[in-house]
């Protein structure tokens, strides 16, 4: 038989340990970013691989990132274009979840350092069709300025699972604050 009282007590200990660890976490802005005009992104000559490599290849940490509109006057136009692409499965791609709200922030995410470039390819539109991502180049209207900002968390390395739990907690906090238009909130708390 499962002793749920014992499991609740253990859960309380885990949460208290997380509170102790989160107090030791530092997050800093970095110089790693990518600003791009959607018209440039949609051009056939645009090399997304080279763009992301130039901007992010030296990242040697697990980043937290957000993709935002530089000018928030485009929110309504962005919302309409994204909804149409998602509903019509434009180019047979898997698009991120739409959160039924306008926001300057399009997406908030975390990534393990070695998969970050791949994730940026996917969001810009150079990934596999079956991967859920923004796929920006397929639907974003012309002449929209976007910026991908990267943040570096410094997390005490107790074990990899706790590291990931803290990363997800930080991502959730940023997600709750910025209320992105697309993507899903990780499910820890």
N, C-alpha and C positions, 0 to 999 in steps of 0.2 A: 504494500500500500504506500502511496506517496504522501509524505507529510508536508502539506502545503504551508503550514506555519513555518517549518524549517526552511523551506524554499524562499518564502517571503523574507525571512531574516537574512538569508544569504544574499538575496537581491538587494537588501538595504546596505549590506556591507560593500557590495560591488558599486553601488551608487556613491557611497561615501568615499570609496577609493578613487572613483572618477572625479569627484569634487576636489579631492586633494591634488590629483594630477592636473586638472584643468587650471588650477591656480598657478601652476608652474609653466604653463604654455605661453609662448610669445608668438605673435603674428606680425610680420612686417610687410609693407609694400615693397615691391621690387621694381627694377628697371625693365623687367621682361614684360613687354606688351606688344600688341599688334593693332595698329589703326589701319583701317582699310575702307575705301569707298566701294559701295556695292557695284557700281558700274565697272570698276576695275576687276572685281571678283568674278563678274559674269562674263568677262571677255574670254574668248577661247585661248588666247595666249597667256592667260594668268596661270602661273605655275604655283599651285597651292602648296605643293611639297617644298618648294624653295622658299616661299613666303614664311611658312611655319618654321622651317629649318633656320632661316636667318633670324627669326624672332626668338625662338625657344630652344635651340639645340644645346645650349649650355646649362639648361636647368638640370640640377643634380639633386633635387629634393622632390618631395611629394607636394605638388602645388594645390592651392585652392584658387579657383578662377571665376571671373564673372565676365560675361559678354554683354555689353551695353550699347545703347544708342548714344552717340555723342550729342545729338540734338533731340530732345524729347518731344518736339512738335510732330514727329513722324509716327508716334505710337499708334494712332488710329489706322493709318495706311499700312503699317507693319502687321497689325492684328488682322486686318482684312485679307492681306496677301497670304499670311501664314495659314489662316483658317481655310482659305480656298485650296491651297496646295495640299494640306493635310486631308481635307474632306474628299478631294479628287484623286488622292494618292499620286500626285504629279510625279512623273518620271518613275513611277512604281517604287518610290522610296518610302522608308519608315521614318516618320517625323515625330519629334518629341511631343509629349503631352502639351495641350494648350490649357492654360489655367483660367480662362474666362475673365481676364482682367488686362487692362492696359498698364504698362510699366516701362520705364526707361531701360530697365534690366531685362534682357531677353533670357538669360540662362545663368545659373550658378552651379558649379560642380567642383569635384575633387578628382584627382588622378594620381596614380602611382607614377613617379618620375619617368620611368621607362616607357609608359604608355601614353604620356601626355601629348606628344607629337601626333600620334595616331588619332587621339581623341579630337585634337584640333582639326586634323584633316577631315574627320567625319562632320564636325560642326560646320566647317566651311563648305562642304559638299563633295569632298574627294574620297569619301569612305565607301564601304560596301552598302549596297541598296538596303540590305536587311538589318542594318544597325540603326537603332533609334538615335537620332541626332537632329540638330537644327537644319542641316543641309541647306545652308544659306544661299548658295549660288543658284539654287533651283527656283527660288520664289521671292527673294528680297527685291523690292522695287529699286529702280535706278536712283543713283545719286543719294544714297543713304550712308552716312558715316557711322561705322561701328568700331568699338574698341574692346579688345580682350585684355583685361588686367589680371596679373598674377600676383598672388600673395604667398609668402613663405612662412609656414608655421614651424616653430622650433618646439618639438615635443620630446619630453624625456622618453628615451627608448627602454621601456620596461619589457615589453614583448610586442610582436607585430600586431597581434589582435587588439591590444589596448591602444596601440598607435592608430590603427584604423578606426576604432571606436571614437577616439578623440577627434580625428579628422572629420568624421561624419557629424559629430556634435558641433564642431566649428562651422561646417558647411550648412547645417540646419539653422544655426543662429544667423548666418549671413542671408540664407534663403528667406527666413522669417522677416528680416529687416528690409531686404530689397524687393521682396515679393515679385519674383520674375514672371514674365508673361508665359514662358514655356519651361518645360522640364518638370521633373517631379522632386518632391522633397524626400530626402532619404528617411527611412522609417525608424530610427532608433528611439527618439523621444517624441 
